[in-house]
Amino acid sequence: MKSISLLLDDIAFIRSGLNDDQFDPVRFGIQAETAGVNGLACTYAGSPKGISERDLKLLNEVKQTFFICVSRSILNRLDLLCL
């Protein structure tokens, strides 16, 4: 059986670019889970343009499926290891 996970980074980026709270990654993630998504994913960079700490806390509390969050610093270290 195939599964699909949703990356929430783009929703957070749109929220910051348009300065519009209607684009809420937490609400979008909940709606996606209701629609049948098997997991949620995000990248935490600590910048105001992406996923916020508030988003992470709320996602961790309300998620019903698999949730993974990767720190940008971890990704940079992995890139160095793969060189």
N, C-alpha and C positions, 0 to 999 in steps of 0.2 A: 504494500500500500504506500502510495506517495504521500509526502507531507510537505507543507509549506510554512516557512517562517517569514515574518515581516520585519524589515529593518525600519526603525522609527526615526532615524537621523534626518531624513529629508523633511519630515513633517515639522520637526523642531527648527530646521533651517528656514523653512517657509514662514513659520511663526515669527522668527526674528527679523527676516527680511521685510515682511509686510507689517510688522509691529501689530499683529492681530492675534488676540488670544483665542479666537475661534479655532485656530490650528493647534490643537492640544494633543501632543503625542500620547498622553495617558488615555484620553477619551478615545482617540483613534485606535489605540491598542485594544481597549475593551470592546469596541465595536467590531474589530477584526476577529477577536476571539469568539465573539457571538456568531460571526459569520462563518467560522470554521477553521481559522488559522491555527496551526499546530504549535506555534512558538513565536515569541517576540525577541528582537535583538536590537541593540543600540551600541554606539560608541561614545564613551564619555571622554571629552577632551578638556573639560573645565572652562570652556569658552562660553561667553554669553550667546553665541550664535547656534549652539547645539543643545543637546540634552542637558537639562539642569539637574542639580542635586535633588530638588523637589520632585522632578519627574521620576528620578530613580527610586526615591522612597515610595512614591505613590504606586509606581509600576510593581515594585516588589510586594506591596501590600495587597493590591487588587488583582494581580495576575492569576489566571486559572490554568495556564499552560506553561510550557518550558520558557524560561527567560534567561538570556545571556547578555551581559554588558561587558564590553572590553574597553579598557583604558587606552587612550592614544599613546601613552608612554610605553605600554606593553607592546603595542603594535610596532613602534619604532625599534624596540629591542629585538623583536622577532625579525624585522627587516635586516638588522645588522647581523643576526645569526645566520640568515639565509645567504649572505653575500659570499 
